[in-house]
Amino acid sequence: MKTNEIPERLSALRKFMEEKQLDAFIIPSTDAHVSEYPPKHWESRKWISGFTGSAGTAVVTKELAGVWTDSRYFLQAADELADTGFELFKMGQADTPDMTEWIVAQVGQDGTVGIDGLVYAASDALALLNKLQTKNIQLESSFDPFSEIYKDRPEIPKNEAFILPEEIAGESVKSKINRINSELKKVDANGIIIVTLDAVAWTFNLRGNDVDYNPVTVAYGYVSENETILFIDPEKMTDEAANAYAEQGVTLQDYQDIFDYVANLPENSTVCITGSKINYKLRQTIPSSCRVVDLPSPVDLMKSVKNETELNGFRNAMIKDGVALVKFYMWLEQAVPAGEVNEVTVAEKLLEYRSQQDLFVGESFGTIAGYGPNGAVIHYHAYPETCLQVEPMGLLLIDSGGQYKNGTTDITRTVAVGELTKQMKADYTRVLKGHIALASAIFPEGTRGSQLDILARKSLWENGLTYWHGTGHGIGHFLNVHEGPQNIRLEENPTKLQPGMVTSNEPGLYRANQYGIRIENLIVTQEYQKTEEFGTFYNFETITLCPIDTTPIAKKLLTKREIKWLNKYHKMVYSKLKNHLSKEEKAWLKSKTKSI
């Protein structure tokens, strides 16, 4: 991007605002489906500001402009927003103003704030509206300036979608619809509007490639006792797919028809929505005669609890991923001393080795390969013109993942590529202690992720260290690499961990301008023990298959129990991968998984 383009775009937006008599305009990161990673058509915040991180909100007023983002992106945003006319506001910092309060201060009494209601979550829009109204500030939600000022804006994608076979999904669409309707009855609802692309994909066993890394297709869904409708561009569907849906009791309608359909819902019917997962425009379309039940999506909870077919798919995908990673790390070990590695070649080689695996579809997110100081940038992305050469010294952090037709992977390893300092080893070992503590947790039924998060941080906290991101997020089954509703983090989340949920375990530590450390495996909640007196207890099955580098370990900081866990994990990695490897690869893996 040319450096002069952002100020030009800002000027175009301000001209639009002047024409529409708007004092401020807010641009979130999402799309009409409240996605974390939107199709390029809706990447307006990225386009207007130049900030490419996946999370953040831009605000433009007549005189000022700012981007609010979280700690994962502070370093990246500071770099990308330099000389653009946008100021960085670091969310969660004591001296950072609340975005809405800042807007109120800029706009003043009787001003007008604009948003595009199509790309604004209803709950966020209503919260904004309430705050603005107390200051006599109007909210206008019907404007999309980017349809005018973004001249070469990509179209909404029309890529062909496909149905995931039942032998991979583990459940028919009809069965899912019946289960959703059973949940709706519990809250006396007639139907549910399904907006988020991963929820639509799961409900209809539908996959596509409209979004980078996430195998989803742009569509809406409506499920009720009377009828189930998939709202999708007809160009995306083959006749065969349409017939298959008809057999499952699903009607197809055009993508844009969702608004007319919702506007004409039967009088006095009750519709289920999730305020944070429906766009404001669609929420406003629901007739006032309808009763609205706003609650966490029952579809999301169902989707997060994987069936046995899905779990076996994950385990098979882990074997394929593990084989690719063995090949990659063998290459890395030879290539770094030879001076053949930079952060970009790391990502290229990972993709090359994963691409050789059966059922591989693509990456599950853009590889994060951060060498030395770049490892401390939590969501770092390397570019050819600025990436670092990986020298034979220090630490290299690699966070990557693959989409396979039977599962999704997400793994982080931090590896020693040369000589390490005493501090690096101590830091690495404390992160590993946290990883092991969570992986080996045993907890009663009804436990939430926030109650386990301390296990991953305890060893760091005891030494005046911490990290500012969550410890674990849900993972979709050949779906989005980040999914809810469960997570493991400091912030409270009412979702209880249930058997079948697949979650990441990824504590870290980041020393700015020095290095970063993160160790990530995927874990499945499973039943551990049933007791008469104290009920059922759960634990985790670790399913990721890749050695954890033992070179940076300060062994004296590990307990006997932690050493036992690590040795047992490595034994499992070797035993599950060995039959898929060449003689040379097997010997390499044997050496990397030997007991410490």
C-alpha positions as CSV (number, residue, x, y, z in Angstrom):
1,M,0.0,0.0,0.0
2,K,1.4,3.4,-0.9
3,T,1.8,5.6,2.2
4,N,-0.1,8.5,0.7
5,E,-3.3,6.4,0.1
6,I,-4.6,6.4,3.7
7,P,-4.8,10.2,4.1
8,E,-6.5,10.3,0.7
9,R,-9.1,7.7,1.8
10,L,-9.6,9.6,5.1
11,S,-10.3,12.7,3.1
12,A,-12.9,10.9,0.9
13,L,-14.6,9.5,4.0
14,R,-14.7,13.0,5.6
15,K,-16.2,14.4,2.4
16,F,-18.9,11.7,2.6
17,M,-19.5,12.5,6.2
18,E,-19.9,16.2,5.4
19,E,-22.5,15.4,2.7
20,K,-24.5,13.2,5.1
21,Q,-24.0,15.7,8.0
22,L,-22.2,13.1,10.2
23,D,-19.8,14.3,12.9
24,A,-18.2,10.9,13.3
25,F,-18.2,7.5,11.6
26,I,-17.3,4.2,13.2
27,I,-15.8,1.3,11.2
28,P,-15.7,-2.1,13.0
29,S,-13.6,-5.1,11.8
30,T,-16.6,-7.3,11.1
31,D,-19.0,-8.0,8.3
32,A,-22.7,-8.7,7.9
33,H,-22.1,-12.0,9.7
34,V,-20.2,-10.6,12.7
35,S,-17.1,-12.5,11.5
36,E,-13.6,-12.3,13.0
37,Y,-12.2,-12.8,9.5
38,P,-14.5,-11.2,7.0
39,P,-14.5,-11.7,3.2
40,K,-12.5,-9.0,1.5
41,H,-15.7,-7.1,0.5
42,W,-16.1,-6.1,4.1
43,E,-12.5,-5.3,5.0
44,S,-13.4,-1.7,5.3
45,R,-11.5,-1.0,8.6
46,K,-8.3,-2.4,7.1
47,W,-8.8,-0.4,3.9
48,I,-9.5,3.0,5.6
49,S,-6.8,2.8,8.2
50,G,-4.0,0.5,6.8
51,F,-4.1,-1.5,10.1
52,T,-4.2,-5.2,9.0
53,G,-4.8,-6.9,12.4
54,S,-8.0,-9.0,12.7
55,A,-9.4,-7.0,15.7
56,G,-9.9,-3.3,16.1
57,T,-12.3,-0.5,15.5
58,A,-11.6,2.7,13.6
59,V,-13.3,6.0,14.3
60,V,-13.1,9.1,12.0
61,T,-14.3,12.5,13.1
62,K,-14.1,15.9,11.3
63,E,-10.6,16.5,12.7
64,L,-9.3,13.3,14.2
65,A,-9.1,9.6,13.6
66,G,-8.2,6.7,15.8
67,V,-8.0,2.9,16.0
68,W,-8.8,1.0,19.1
69,T,-7.2,-2.5,19.4
70,D,-6.1,-5.0,22.0
71,S,-2.7,-6.0,23.3
72,R,-2.1,-8.7,20.7
73,Y,-1.7,-5.9,18.1
74,F,-0.1,-3.0,20.0
75,L,3.3,-3.3,18.3
76,Q,1.9,-4.1,14.8
77,A,-0.7,-1.3,15.0
78,A,1.9,1.3,16.1
79,D,3.9,0.4,13.0
80,E,1.1,0.3,10.5
81,L,-0.7,3.4,11.7
82,A,2.5,5.6,11.6
83,D,2.0,8.7,9.3
84,T,-1.6,7.7,8.3
85,G,-3.5,10.3,10.3
86,F,-4.8,7.6,12.6
87,E,-3.9,7.5,16.3
88,L,-3.5,4.2,18.1
89,F,-5.6,3.7,21.2
90,K,-4.4,0.7,23.3
91,M,-7.5,-1.0,24.8
92,G,-7.1,-2.1,28.4
93,Q,-4.5,0.5,29.3
94,A,-5.3,2.8,32.2
95,D,-4.6,6.0,30.1
96,T,-6.7,4.9,27.1
97,P,-10.0,6.7,26.8
98,D,-13.2,4.6,26.3
99,M,-14.0,4.7,22.6
100,T,-17.6,5.9,23.0
101,E,-16.6,8.5,25.6
102,W,-13.9,9.8,23.2
103,I,-16.5,10.0,20.4
104,V,-18.9,11.9,22.7
105,A,-16.1,14.4,23.6
106,Q,-15.3,14.9,19.9
107,V,-18.9,15.2,18.6
108,G,-20.5,17.2,21.5
109,Q,-24.2,17.7,22.2
110,D,-26.7,17.4,19.4
111,G,-24.1,15.8,17.0
112,T,-24.6,12.8,14.7
113,V,-22.6,9.6,14.7
114,G,-22.8,7.2,11.7
115,I,-22.4,3.4,11.4
116,D,-23.3,0.9,8.8
117,G,-25.9,-1.2,10.6
118,L,-25.2,-4.2,8.3
119,V,-21.7,-4.7,9.7
120,Y,-22.3,-3.7,13.3
121,A,-23.3,-6.3,15.9
122,A,-26.8,-5.5,17.3
123,S,-25.7,-5.6,20.9
124,D,-22.9,-3.2,20.3
125,A,-25.1,-0.8,18.3
126,L,-27.7,-0.7,21.0
127,A,-25.1,-0.1,23.7
128,L,-23.7,2.7,21.6
129,L,-27.2,4.1,21.0
130,N,-28.0,4.2,24.7
131,K,-24.8,6.0,25.5
132,L,-25.2,8.6,22.7
133,Q,-28.8,9.3,23.6
134,T,-27.8,10.5,27.1
135,K,-25.8,13.2,25.4
136,N,-28.5,14.1,22.8
137,I,-26.3,12.6,20.1
138,Q,-28.1,10.9,17.1
139,L,-27.1,7.5,15.7
140,E,-27.5,7.0,12.0
141,S,-27.2,3.4,11.0
142,S,-28.2,3.3,7.3
143,F,-25.0,4.5,5.6
144,D,-22.3,2.5,3.8
145,P,-19.7,5.0,2.7
146,F,-17.5,2.3,1.3
147,S,-20.0,1.5,-1.5
148,E,-19.2,5.0,-2.8
149,I,-15.6,5.8,-1.8
150,Y,-14.0,2.3,-2.1
151,K,-13.7,2.3,-5.9
152,D,-12.2,-1.1,-6.5
153,R,-14.0,-2.8,-3.6
154,P,-14.1,-6.6,-4.1
155,E,-17.6,-8.1,-4.7
156,I,-19.3,-10.4,-2.1
157,P,-17.8,-13.8,-3.1
158,K,-19.7,-16.2,-5.3
159,N,-17.4,-19.2,-4.9
160,E,-19.1,-22.6,-5.2
161,A,-20.1,-24.1,-1.8
162,F,-20.3,-27.8,-1.1
163,I,-21.9,-30.2,1.4
164,L,-19.7,-32.0,3.9
165,P,-20.6,-35.7,3.7
166,E,-22.2,-37.2,6.8
167,E,-19.3,-39.7,7.2
168,I,-17.1,-36.6,8.0
169,A,-19.7,-34.5,9.8
170,G,-21.0,-37.4,11.9
171,E,-24.6,-36.1,11.8
172,S,-27.2,-35.3,9.2
173,V,-28.7,-31.8,8.6
174,K,-32.1,-33.2,9.4
175,S,-30.9,-34.5,12.8
176,K,-29.3,-31.1,13.6
177,I,-32.5,-29.2,12.7
178,N,-34.5,-31.5,15.0
179,R,-32.0,-30.9,17.9
180,I,-32.1,-27.1,17.3
181,N,-36.0,-27.2,17.3
182,S,-35.9,-29.1,20.6
183,E,-33.7,-26.3,22.1
184,L,-36.1,-23.7,20.8
185,K,-39.0,-25.4,22.5
186,K,-37.2,-25.0,25.9
187,V,-37.4,-21.2,25.5
188,D,-40.8,-21.1,23.8
189,A,-39.4,-19.9,20.5
190,N,-40.8,-20.6,17.1
191,G,-37.6,-20.1,15.1
192,I,-34.0,-19.0,15.2
193,I,-32.1,-16.6,12.8
194,I,-28.6,-18.0,12.2
195,V,-26.2,-15.3,11.1
196,T,-22.6,-16.3,11.8
197,L,-20.9,-18.2,8.9
198,D,-19.5,-21.0,11.1
199,A,-22.9,-21.6,12.7
200,V,-24.6,-21.7,9.2
201,A,-21.8,-24.0,8.0
202,W,-22.3,-26.4,10.9
203,T,-26.1,-26.4,10.8
204,F,-26.3,-27.2,7.1
205,N,-23.0,-29.3,6.9
206,L,-22.0,-26.6,4.4
207,R,-18.5,-25.6,3.5
208,G,-16.9,-23.1,1.0
209,N,-14.0,-20.8,0.5
210,D,-15.3,-17.3,0.7
211,V,-13.0,-16.3,3.5
212,D,-9.2,-16.8,3.8
213,Y,-8.4,-19.7,6.2
214,N,-12.0,-20.4,7.2
215,P,-13.9,-23.0,5.0
216,V,-17.2,-21.1,5.1
217,T,-19.5,-19.6,2.6
218,V,-21.6,-16.4,2.8
219,A,-25.1,-17.4,3.8
220,Y,-27.8,-17.0,6.5
221,G,-30.1,-19.6,7.9
222,Y,-33.5,-19.8,9.5
223,V,-34.7,-22.9,11.4
224,S,-38.2,-23.5,12.7
225,E,-40.7,-26.3,13.2
226,N,-42.5,-25.2,10.1
227,E,-39.6,-24.7,7.7
228,T,-35.9,-24.4,7.5
229,I,-34.4,-22.0,4.9
230,L,-30.8,-21.5,3.7
231,F,-30.4,-18.0,2.3
232,I,-27.5,-18.3,-0.2
233,D,-26.6,-16.9,-3.6
234,P,-28.0,-19.5,-6.1
235,E,-24.8,-19.4,-8.1
236,K,-23.0,-21.0,-5.2
237,M,-25.2,-24.2,-5.2
238,T,-25.1,-27.1,-7.7
239,D,-28.4,-28.8,-8.6
240,E,-27.0,-31.9,-6.7
241,A,-26.6,-29.9,-3.5
242,A,-30.0,-28.3,-3.9
243,N,-31.6,-31.7,-4.2
244,A,-29.6,-33.0,-1.3
245,Y,-31.0,-30.2,0.9
246,A,-34.5,-30.8,-0.3
247,E,-34.2,-34.4,1.0
248,Q,-33.2,-33.0,4.4
249,G,-36.2,-30.7,4.5
250,V,-34.2,-27.5,3.7
251,T,-35.5,-24.8,1.3
252,L,-33.1,-22.5,-0.6
253,Q,-33.7,-18.8,-1.0
254,D,-31.6,-16.0,-2.4
255,Y,-29.0,-14.5,0.0
256,Q,-30.6,-11.1,0.1
257,D,-34.1,-12.5,0.8
258,I,-33.3,-12.8,4.5
259,F,-34.4,-9.2,5.1
260,D,-37.8,-9.6,3.5
261,Y,-38.3,-13.0,5.1
262,V,-37.6,-11.7,8.6
263,A,-39.6,-8.5,8.0
264,N,-42.6,-10.8,7.3
265,L,-42.3,-13.2,10.2
266,P,-45.8,-14.2,11.5
267,E,-47.4,-11.8,13.9
268,N,-46.9,-12.7,17.6
269,S,-44.3,-15.4,16.7
270,T,-41.2,-15.7,19.0
271,V,-37.8,-15.6,17.3
272,C,-34.5,-16.6,18.9
273,I,-31.4,-14.4,18.2
274,T,-28.0,-13.7,19.8
275,G,-27.6,-9.9,20.1
276,S,-23.8,-10.1,19.7
277,K,-24.1,-12.4,16.7
278,I,-26.7,-10.7,14.5
279,N,-26.1,-7.5,12.6
280,Y,-28.0,-4.4,13.7
281,K,-29.8,-4.0,10.3
282,L,-31.3,-7.5,10.5
283,R,-32.2,-7.1,14.2
284,Q,-34.1,-3.9,13.3
285,T,-35.9,-5.8,10.6
286,I,-37.7,-8.1,13.1
287,P,-41.4,-6.9,13.3
288,S,-42.3,-5.2,16.6
289,S,-45.2,-7.7,16.9
290,C,-42.7,-10.5,17.3
291,R,-41.3,-11.5,20.7
292,V,-37.5,-11.7,20.6
293,V,-35.6,-14.1,22.8
294,D,-32.0,-12.9,23.0
295,L,-29.7,-15.6,24.4
296,P,-26.4,-17.3,23.8
297,S,-26.8,-19.4,20.6
298,P,-27.8,-23.0,21.2
299,V,-26.2,-23.7,17.8
300,D,-22.8,-22.5,19.0
301,L,-23.0,-24.8,22.0
302,M,-24.0,-27.8,20.0
303,K,-21.3,-27.0,17.4
304,S,-18.6,-26.9,20.2
305,V,-19.4,-30.4,21.5
306,K,-17.9,-32.6,18.9
307,N,-19.3,-36.0,18.1
308,E,-17.2,-39.2,17.9
309,T,-16.8,-38.9,14.1
310,E,-15.6,-35.3,14.4
311,L,-13.2,-36.2,17.2
312,N,-11.7,-39.1,15.2
313,G,-11.4,-36.7,12.3
314,F,-9.4,-34.3,14.5
315,R,-7.2,-37.2,15.6
316,N,-6.5,-38.3,12.0
317,A,-5.8,-34.7,11.0
318,M,-3.3,-34.4,13.9
319,I,-1.4,-37.4,12.5
320,K,-1.2,-35.8,9.0
321,D,-0.2,-32.5,10.6
322,G,2.4,-34.2,12.8
323,V,4.0,-35.9,9.8
324,A,4.2,-32.5,8.0
325,L,5.7,-30.9,11.1
326,V,8.4,-33.6,11.5
327,K,9.5,-33.0,7.9
328,F,9.4,-29.2,8.5
329,Y,11.5,-29.3,11.7
330,M,14.0,-31.7,10.2
331,W,14.4,-29.2,7.4
332,L,14.6,-26.2,9.8
333,E,17.4,-27.9,11.8
334,Q,19.6,-28.1,8.7
335,A,18.6,-24.9,7.0
336,V,19.1,-22.4,9.8
337,P,22.9,-23.1,10.2
338,A,23.2,-23.0,6.4
339,G,21.7,-19.4,6.4
340,E,18.7,-20.5,4.3
341,V,15.8,-19.4,6.6
342,N,13.9,-16.2,7.1
343,E,10.5,-15.7,8.7
344,V,8.7,-15.9,5.3
345,T,10.5,-19.1,4.2
346,V,9.3,-20.7,7.5
347,A,5.6,-20.1,6.4
348,E,6.3,-21.2,2.9
349,K,7.9,-24.5,3.9
350,L,5.2,-25.3,6.4
351,L,2.6,-24.9,3.7
352,E,4.7,-27.0,1.3
353,Y,4.9,-29.9,3.8
354,R,1.3,-29.7,4.8
355,S,0.2,-29.6,1.2
356,Q,1.7,-33.0,0.7
357,Q,-0.8,-34.5,3.1
358,D,-4.0,-36.2,2.2
359,L,-7.2,-34.2,2.7
360,F,-5.3,-31.0,3.2
361,V,-7.4,-28.0,2.1
362,G,-5.4,-25.0,3.3
363,E,-3.9,-23.1,6.2
364,S,-6.2,-22.5,9.2
365,F,-4.7,-19.0,9.7
366,G,-1.7,-17.0,8.5
367,T,1.4,-18.5,9.9
368,I,3.0,-16.5,12.7
369,A,6.8,-17.0,12.5
370,G,8.6,-14.6,14.8
371,Y,12.3,-14.7,15.2
372,G,14.0,-13.0,18.2
373,P,12.2,-9.6,18.9
374,N,9.4,-10.4,16.4
375,G,8.4,-13.4,18.6
376,A,7.2,-10.8,21.1
377,V,4.7,-9.5,18.6
378,I,1.8,-11.8,19.5
379,H,0.0,-11.8,16.1
380,Y,3.1,-11.0,14.1
381,H,2.9,-11.3,10.3
382,A,6.2,-11.5,8.3
383,Y,6.5,-9.6,5.0
384,P,9.3,-10.3,2.4
385,E,10.6,-6.8,2.5
386,T,10.9,-6.5,6.3
387,C,11.2,-10.1,7.6
388,L,14.2,-11.2,9.7
389,Q,16.8,-13.7,8.7
390,V,16.7,-16.6,11.3
391,E,20.3,-16.7,12.7
392,P,21.7,-19.7,14.6
393,M,21.1,-18.1,18.0
394,G,18.1,-17.4,20.3
395,L,14.5,-18.5,19.9
396,L,12.0,-18.8,17.0
397,L,8.3,-18.8,17.7
398,I,6.1,-20.6,15.1
399,D,2.3,-20.6,15.4
400,S,0.6,-22.3,12.5
401,G,-2.3,-24.6,11.5
402,G,-3.9,-26.6,8.8
403,Q,-7.5,-27.2,7.5
404,Y,-8.0,-30.8,6.6
405,K,-11.3,-32.1,5.4
406,N,-11.7,-34.1,8.6
407,G,-10.3,-31.6,11.2
408,T,-8.6,-28.3,11.9
409,T,-5.2,-27.9,13.6
410,D,-3.5,-25.1,15.5
411,I,-0.1,-25.5,17.0
412,T,2.6,-23.3,18.5
413,R,6.2,-24.3,19.1
414,T,9.1,-22.2,20.3
415,V,12.4,-23.7,19.3
416,A,16.0,-23.0,20.1
417,V,17.8,-22.2,16.9
418,G,21.1,-21.6,18.6
419,E,22.7,-20.4,21.9
420,L,20.2,-19.4,24.6
421,T,20.6,-17.2,27.7
422,K,19.8,-18.4,31.2
423,Q,16.7,-16.0,31.2
424,M,15.4,-17.6,28.0
425,K,15.6,-21.0,29.5
426,A,13.9,-20.0,32.7
427,D,11.2,-18.2,30.8
428,Y,10.6,-21.1,28.5
429,T,10.4,-23.6,31.3
430,R,7.9,-21.5,33.2
431,V,5.7,-21.3,30.2
432,L,6.0,-25.1,29.8
433,K,5.1,-25.6,33.4
434,G,1.9,-23.7,32.8
435,H,1.1,-25.7,29.7
436,I,1.6,-29.0,31.6
437,A,-0.5,-27.8,34.6
438,L,-3.5,-27.1,32.3
439,A,-3.0,-30.2,30.2
440,S,-3.0,-32.4,33.3
441,A,-5.9,-30.6,35.1
442,I,-8.7,-32.7,36.7
443,F,-11.9,-30.7,37.5
444,P,-15.5,-31.3,38.4
445,E,-18.4,-31.1,36.0
446,G,-19.7,-27.6,35.7
447,T,-16.2,-26.0,35.7
448,R,-15.7,-22.9,33.5
449,G,-12.5,-22.0,31.6
450,S,-11.9,-18.9,33.7
451,Q,-11.6,-21.2,36.8
452,L,-8.7,-23.2,35.2
453,D,-6.8,-20.2,33.6
454,I,-4.7,-19.7,36.8
455,L,-3.1,-23.1,36.2
456,A,-1.4,-21.8,33.1
457,R,-0.2,-18.6,34.7
458,K,0.8,-19.7,38.3
459,S,4.5,-20.3,37.6
460,L,4.8,-17.0,35.7
461,W,2.9,-15.0,38.3
462,E,5.1,-16.4,41.1
463,N,8.1,-14.8,39.2
464,G,6.5,-11.5,38.4
465,L,5.7,-12.5,34.9
466,T,2.5,-12.8,32.8
467,Y,0.9,-12.7,29.4
468,W,-2.1,-10.6,28.3
469,H,-3.9,-12.9,25.9
470,G,-6.3,-15.8,26.7
471,T,-4.9,-19.3,27.4
472,G,-7.4,-21.2,25.2
473,H,-10.0,-20.8,22.5
474,G,-12.4,-23.3,21.0
475,I,-11.5,-24.9,17.6
476,G,-14.0,-25.8,14.8
477,H,-14.2,-29.1,13.1
478,F,-12.9,-28.3,9.6
479,L,-14.2,-24.8,10.4
480,N,-13.0,-21.6,12.1
481,V,-9.8,-22.0,14.0
482,H,-11.3,-19.6,16.7
483,E,-14.7,-20.6,17.9
484,G,-16.8,-20.3,21.0
485,P,-18.6,-20.4,23.2
486,Q,-16.0,-21.9,25.6
487,N,-12.6,-20.5,26.3
488,I,-9.9,-20.5,28.9
489,R,-9.0,-17.0,30.0
490,L,-9.0,-14.6,32.9
491,E,-12.3,-13.0,31.9
492,E,-15.4,-14.6,33.1
493,N,-17.4,-16.7,30.6
494,P,-20.5,-18.6,31.8
495,T,-19.9,-21.5,29.4
496,K,-19.0,-24.7,31.2
497,L,-16.5,-27.1,29.7
498,Q,-18.2,-30.2,28.4
499,P,-16.9,-33.6,27.0
500,G,-16.2,-33.3,23.3
501,M,-15.1,-29.6,23.4
502,V,-11.8,-29.0,21.6
503,T,-9.8,-26.1,23.0
504,S,-6.3,-24.8,22.7
505,N,-3.8,-24.7,25.6
506,E,-1.4,-21.9,24.8
507,P,0.3,-20.0,27.6
508,G,3.1,-17.6,26.6
509,L,5.5,-15.0,27.7
510,Y,6.7,-12.0,25.6
511,R,9.7,-9.7,26.3
512,A,9.3,-6.7,24.1
513,N,12.2,-6.3,21.6
514,Q,13.8,-9.5,22.8
515,Y,11.8,-12.7,22.2
516,G,8.5,-14.4,22.6
517,I,7.6,-17.9,23.9
518,R,4.4,-19.8,23.4
519,I,3.6,-23.5,23.6
520,E,0.3,-24.7,22.2
521,N,-1.5,-28.0,21.8
522,L,-5.1,-28.8,21.3
523,I,-7.0,-30.5,24.2
524,V,-10.3,-32.4,24.3
525,T,-12.5,-32.3,27.4
526,Q,-13.3,-35.8,28.4
527,E,-14.8,-37.7,31.4
528,Y,-12.2,-38.7,33.9
529,Q,-14.1,-40.3,36.8
530,K,-17.6,-40.7,38.3
531,T,-18.0,-40.6,42.0
532,E,-21.1,-41.3,44.1
533,E,-20.4,-38.6,46.6
534,F,-18.9,-35.8,44.6
535,G,-20.2,-36.3,41.1
536,T,-18.4,-36.4,37.7
537,F,-14.9,-35.2,37.1
538,Y,-13.3,-34.3,33.7
539,N,-9.8,-34.0,32.4
540,F,-8.2,-33.3,29.0
541,E,-6.9,-35.5,26.2
542,T,-4.0,-33.8,24.4
543,I,-4.4,-34.5,20.7
544,T,-1.6,-32.4,19.0
545,L,1.3,-34.6,17.8
546,C,4.6,-32.7,17.7
547,P,7.7,-32.8,19.9
548,I,8.1,-29.9,22.4
549,D,11.6,-28.6,22.1
550,T,13.6,-29.9,25.2
551,T,16.7,-27.8,24.4
552,P,15.5,-24.6,26.2
553,I,14.3,-26.5,29.3
554,A,15.9,-25.7,32.6
555,K,15.3,-29.1,34.1
556,K,15.8,-28.1,37.7
557,L,12.7,-25.9,37.5
558,L,10.5,-28.9,36.6
559,T,8.9,-31.2,39.1
560,K,9.1,-35.0,38.8
561,R,5.4,-35.0,37.8
562,E,6.0,-32.4,35.1
563,I,8.9,-34.4,33.7
564,K,6.7,-37.5,33.7
565,W,4.0,-35.7,31.8
566,L,6.5,-34.5,29.2
567,N,8.1,-37.9,28.7
568,K,4.6,-39.6,28.4
569,Y,3.5,-37.0,25.9
570,H,6.6,-37.5,23.8
571,K,6.2,-41.3,23.9
572,M,2.6,-40.8,22.6
573,V,3.8,-38.5,19.8
574,Y,6.4,-41.1,18.7
575,S,4.1,-44.0,18.9
576,K,1.3,-42.4,16.8
577,L,3.6,-40.9,14.1
578,K,6.3,-43.6,13.6
579,N,4.4,-45.7,11.2
580,H,3.8,-42.7,8.9
581,L,7.5,-41.8,8.6
582,S,10.5,-42.7,6.6
583,K,13.5,-44.5,8.4
584,E,15.4,-41.2,8.6
585,E,12.3,-39.2,9.9
586,K,11.6,-41.9,12.5
587,A,15.2,-41.8,13.8
588,W,15.0,-38.0,14.0
589,L,11.6,-38.1,15.9
590,K,13.0,-40.8,18.2
591,S,15.8,-38.4,19.2
592,K,13.4,-35.5,19.7
593,T,11.0,-37.5,21.9
594,K,13.6,-39.3,24.2
595,S,13.0,-39.0,27.9
596,I,14.7,-36.1,29.7
